[in-house]
Amino acid sequence: MASGSPEDPLRYRPLPQTGRARPPGALPLAGGWCWFDRVEVLRRGQPPAFLAATDLPDAVLHRLTAPRPAVMGLCMDRPRVMGILNVTPDSFSDGGAYLARELALAHARAMLAAGAEIVDVGGESTRPGAAAVPSEEEMDRVLAVVSALAPMTAVSIDSRKAAVAAAALSAGARMVNDVSALAFDPEMAAVVAASDAPVCLMHARGTPETMQRQISYDDLLLDVYDFLEERLAAAEAAGIPRDRVVLDAGIGFAKTAAQNVMLIRNMALFHGLGCPLLLGASRKRFIGLIGSDGDGSGAPRARVPGSVAAALAGVAQGVQILRVHDVDPTVQALRLWCAASGAVEVKEGGA
């Protein structure tokens, strides 16, 4: 099949499966636990078509099937859990709970004991409506926590600012998680390029103050795909190789509840960019809107069951990194899902 014109390219969404009822010719998805033998072919303004995986162009096939590079030493052949550590007074879910250093470290240790393999430390809320925090204040919040955690686990720094990222990397952080995809601070790309650290690039529009007024898309899936492809190209042009990039579709950032669900349902599309995928849906408002038959204004801590469901839906699409507040229930559910789906062997007496 042709790959479309440069102006209107074809995009290919694998239809992922798990388990051992795997037909001849089925291919591994991103070298992981899912496989696929068909793809949905997407093109702007046209109805989707379907194609056998073996009929894909060679370059597309390689991107969809090649094992992903390790992230901070963690192999991407199974799902990994990233625990959220908000060292902020105003994060939507747990603002103020871990602002004190000792409380933050105690919570991080609890997440590690529950099975998290990465801790994502953030000192600035990016919830809808949140105001920007000066770099100096953000560094005051995060650096002591990062330096204390770095000997224990892989630490990522959740920041849009080059000065904060550089200081956190010097303090022991091993990844930069930039919700602006290197677009907020013109110095951020150079900071990442000069390090050996991977970077997570997320889809968003506007700023936290304005993003929920920018929820109109020509084609949600293809618009997000094209944005991530463009930001990935910008990262490579700045000297950051593709094998150091993680991609995030930006659940909850300039999206409605229905749009968030559509993205999770179709997350396998983004494997076509050839990078590990991160899903951050934990406790977000759309979970309350859908899961509680309400207006989404309930307590974020009441959204744990829906957050776990969203995480497992992502894993069924081959997502490699789950960014979550509630590590214990997520890890337990993930182990059961892997066992029940046939993604891992179940040993006598347990998974």
C-alpha positions as a printed Julia matrix, in Angstrom:
351×3 Matrix{Float64}:
   0.0     0.0    0.0
   1.18    3.51  -0.73
   2.08    5.67   2.22
   0.07    8.72   1.08
   1.27   12.08  -0.14
   3.6    14.19   2.05
   0.75   16.67   2.49
  -1.78   14.02   3.49
   0.1    10.95   4.76
  -1.45    7.7    5.79
  -1.26    6.75   9.46
  -1.45    3.18  10.71
  -3.07    2.12  13.96
  -2.25   -1.46  15.0
  -5.16   -3.44  16.41
  -3.4    -4.89  19.47
  -4.09   -8.29  20.97
  -2.64  -10.33  23.82
  -2.55  -14.0   24.73
  -1.34  -17.17  23.1
  -4.03  -17.56  20.43
  -1.67  -15.85  18.06
  -2.12  -16.51  14.35
   0.76  -17.08  11.94
   2.11  -13.78  10.68
   1.17  -11.83  13.82
   3.84   -9.31  14.8
   5.07   -7.97  18.13
   3.91   -4.45  18.97
   6.93   -2.31  19.9
   8.78   -5.44  20.98
   6.41   -5.82  23.92
   3.59   -7.95  25.28
   0.98   -7.12  22.6
   0.85   -8.43  19.06
  -1.1    -7.44  15.96
  -1.92   -8.88  12.58
  -4.05   -6.02  11.21
  -3.9    -2.25  11.19
  -6.45    0.5   10.73
  -5.38    2.93   8.01
  -6.23    6.55   8.79
  -6.25    9.5    6.43
  -7.77   12.93   6.9
 -11.24   13.34   5.45
 -11.6     9.67   4.54
 -13.19    6.68   6.29
 -10.73    4.25   7.85
  -9.6     1.17   5.96
  -7.97   -2.03   7.17
  -4.81   -3.77   6.09
  -2.93   -6.94   6.96
   0.14   -6.12   9.03
   2.36   -8.02   6.61
   1.32   -5.62   3.81
   2.66   -2.54   5.6
   5.53   -0.52   4.1
   8.85   -1.69   5.51
   9.63    1.58   7.31
   6.23    1.6    9.01
   6.56   -2.05   9.95
   9.93   -1.41  11.57
   8.61    1.5   13.63
   5.63   -0.5   14.85
   7.5    -3.68  15.75
  11.02   -2.73  16.85
  11.77   -3.11  20.57
  11.94    0.25  22.27
  15.17    1.4   23.91
  15.43    1.19  27.67
  14.36    4.28  29.62
  16.6     5.1   32.59
  17.86    1.52  32.5
  14.34    0.04  32.51
  13.59   -2.34  29.66
  10.36   -1.5   27.83
   9.34   -5.12  27.27
   6.81   -4.89  30.11
   4.73   -2.08  31.62
   6.47    0.16  34.15
   4.8     2.24  36.86
   5.85    5.84  37.47
   4.73    7.26  40.82
   3.69   10.92  40.93
   5.29   13.09  43.6
   3.83   16.6   43.59
   5.93   18.88  45.77
   3.4    21.68  45.3
   0.72   23.51  47.28
  -1.84   23.53  44.47
  -1.8    20.31  42.4
  -5.34   19.23  41.55
  -5.21   15.93  43.41
  -2.83   16.19  46.34
  -1.61   19.79  46.47
   0.12   20.54  49.76
   0.15   16.94  50.98
   3.86   16.43  50.21
   5.22   19.97  50.18
   7.41   19.27  53.22
  10.58   17.36  52.28
  10.17   14.56  54.82
   6.55   13.98  53.83
   7.57   13.89  50.19
  10.33   11.36  50.84
   8.07    9.19  52.97
   5.48    9.11  50.2
   8.13    8.28  47.61
   9.4     5.39  49.72
   5.85    4.09  50.06
   5.36    4.22  46.28
   8.63    2.36  45.72
   7.65   -0.29  48.26
   4.35   -0.7   46.4
   6.12   -1.37  43.1
   6.85    1.96  41.41
  10.08    1.9   39.42
  10.21    5.62  38.58
   9.34    8.64  40.72
   8.26   11.77  38.83
   8.97   14.87  40.94
   7.17   18.1   40.1
   7.3    21.52  41.72
   4.79   23.38  39.53
   1.17   22.4   39.02
   0.05   22.24  35.39
  -3.61   21.58  36.17
  -6.13   23.64  34.17
  -6.05   27.21  35.44
  -2.79   26.88  37.35
  -0.47   29.9   37.48
   3.21   29.7   36.55
   5.8    29.37  39.33
   9.17   31.21  39.21
  12.13   28.93  38.49
  13.82   29.72  41.8
  10.73   28.74  43.78
  10.29   25.57  41.75
  13.91   24.59  42.4
  13.51   25.26  46.11
  10.66   22.76  46.15
  12.23   19.92  44.17
  16.01   19.82  44.38
  16.43   18.47  47.91
  13.82   15.81  47.18
  15.46   14.8   43.9
  18.91   14.52  45.45
  17.57   12.37  48.31
  15.64   10.06  45.98
  18.26    9.67  43.24
  20.27    6.95  45.06
  17.05    4.93  45.6
  15.38    4.87  42.18
  15.06    6.35  38.72
  13.86    9.94  39.14
  12.3    12.14  36.48
  11.85   15.88  36.85
   8.44   17.19  35.79
   9.24   20.71  34.6
   8.87   23.04  31.61
  11.87   25.16  32.6
  15.46   24.68  31.47
  17.02   26.02  34.68
  14.95   23.65  36.81
  15.67   20.68  34.56
  19.41   21.4   34.51
  19.59   21.72  38.29
  17.53   18.57  38.82
  19.7    16.57  36.4
  22.76   17.74  38.32
  21.04   16.64  41.53
  20.52   13.12  40.18
  17.34   13.14  38.08
  17.63   10.88  35.05
  14.76   12.05  32.82
  13.02   15.32  31.96
   9.21   15.2   31.73
   8.23   18.36  29.83
   4.48   18.9   29.37
   5.24   21.6   26.8
   7.28   19.22  24.59
  10.28   21.6   24.68
   8.16   24.55  23.49
   7.81   26.57  26.72
  11.47   27.36  27.36
  13.73   27.88  24.34
  16.72   26.64  26.35
  15.18   23.31  27.37
  16.16   21.39  24.24
  19.8    22.36  24.66
  19.78   21.27  28.32
  18.4    17.85  27.39
  20.68   17.47  24.38
  23.76   18.18  26.49
  22.81   15.45  28.95
  22.39   11.71  28.48
  18.86   11.93  29.84
  15.72   10.92  28.0
  12.89   13.42  27.66
   9.13   12.91  27.66
   7.33   15.11  25.12
   3.62   15.65  25.76
   0.83   16.97  23.58
  -0.78   20.13  24.92
  -2.17   23.41  23.68
  -1.73   26.83  25.17
  -0.82   27.13  28.84
  -2.45   25.69  31.97
  -4.38   28.96  32.22
  -5.79   28.71  28.66
  -5.66   25.09  27.52
  -9.27   24.11  28.24
 -10.42   26.81  25.82
  -8.53   25.05  23.01
 -10.42   21.79  22.63
 -11.49   22.0   18.97
  -9.68   19.61  16.61
  -9.98   18.9   12.89
  -9.17   15.24  13.6
  -8.22   14.52  17.21
  -6.09   11.42  16.63
  -4.24   12.75  13.61
  -3.82   16.23  15.08
  -2.19   14.78  18.22
  -0.08   12.4   16.11
   1.13   15.23  13.86
   1.95   17.43  16.86
   4.03   14.7   18.49
   5.74   13.94  15.19
   6.64   17.63  14.79
   7.95   17.94  18.35
   9.93   14.72  17.93
  11.5    16.16  14.78
  12.32   19.37  16.69
  13.99   17.33  19.43
  16.09   15.43  16.88
  17.06   18.69  15.16
  18.22   20.0   18.55
  20.53   17.0   19.03
  18.26   14.71  21.06
  18.21   11.29  19.38
  14.9     9.48  18.95
  16.08    6.69  21.24
  16.04    9.17  24.13
  12.43   10.31  23.58
   9.24    9.14  25.32
   5.87   10.38  24.02
   2.69   11.3   25.91
  -0.65   12.08  24.23
  -1.51   14.53  27.01
  -4.67   13.15  28.58
  -6.57   16.01  30.23
  -4.59   18.76  28.51
  -6.85   20.71  26.11
  -9.22   17.75  25.8
 -12.8    16.93  26.7
 -13.78   13.75  28.5
 -14.83   12.15  25.2
 -11.54   13.15  23.58
  -9.55   11.67  26.46
 -11.38    8.36  26.06
 -10.85    8.36  22.31
  -7.13    8.84  22.78
  -6.84    6.03  25.32
  -8.88    3.72  23.08
  -6.59    4.44  20.12
  -3.25    4.79  21.9
  -1.65    2.13  19.7
  -1.62    4.65  16.85
   1.27    6.51  18.49
   3.56    3.45  18.37
   4.03    4.48  14.74
   6.38    7.21  15.98
   8.83    4.58  17.21
   9.17    5.73  20.84
   8.02    4.4   24.22
   4.62    5.75  25.26
   3.61    7.22  28.61
   0.0     7.46  29.81
  -0.93    9.95  32.52
  -4.67    9.68  33.21
  -4.53    9.23  36.97
  -7.34   10.9   38.99
  -8.17   13.35  36.21
 -11.56   15.01  36.03
 -12.84   13.01  33.06
 -12.69    9.88  35.23
 -15.17   11.42  37.64
 -17.36   12.64  34.79
 -17.62    9.19  33.24
 -17.18    6.89  36.21
 -19.35    8.63  38.79
 -22.28    9.86  36.66
 -21.65   13.33  37.99
 -20.11   16.59  36.94
 -16.56   15.52  37.74
 -16.3    17.84  40.71
 -15.91   15.09  43.31
 -12.76   14.42  45.27
  -9.88   13.27  43.03
  -9.04   10.54  45.56
 -12.41    8.96  44.8
 -11.28    8.34  41.2
  -8.84    5.52  41.99
 -10.9     2.66  40.46
 -11.45    4.61  37.24
  -7.78    5.57  37.16
  -6.79    1.91  37.37
  -9.24    1.06  34.58
  -7.74    3.77  32.37
  -4.23    2.49  33.1
  -5.15   -1.07  32.11
  -6.82    0.19  28.94
  -3.51    1.84  28.07
  -1.53   -1.32  28.77
  -3.87   -3.21  26.43
  -2.74   -0.73  23.76
   0.92   -1.43  24.49
   1.66    1.68  26.59
   4.96    1.14  28.38
   4.9     3.7   31.23
   1.95    4.43  33.52
   2.16    7.7   35.45
  -0.07    7.27  38.51
  -0.84    8.64  41.96
  -2.04    5.31  43.37
   0.79    2.84  42.91
  -0.41   -0.04  45.08
  -3.8    -0.65  43.37
  -2.29   -0.01  39.94
   0.51   -2.55  40.43
  -1.88   -5.15  41.83
  -4.33   -4.69  38.95
  -1.5    -4.74  36.43
  -0.17   -8.05  37.74
  -3.63   -9.61  37.53
  -4.22   -8.2   34.05
  -0.9    -9.57  32.81
  -1.67  -12.99  34.23
  -5.28  -13.13  33.0
  -4.46  -11.79  29.54
  -1.62  -14.23  28.99
   0.9   -11.41  28.72
   3.09  -13.23  31.26
   3.43  -16.82  32.38
   1.59  -17.67  35.6
   3.69  -19.79  37.95
   2.23  -22.32  40.37
   0.97  -20.45  43.42
   0.72  -17.04  41.78
   1.87  -14.73  39.01
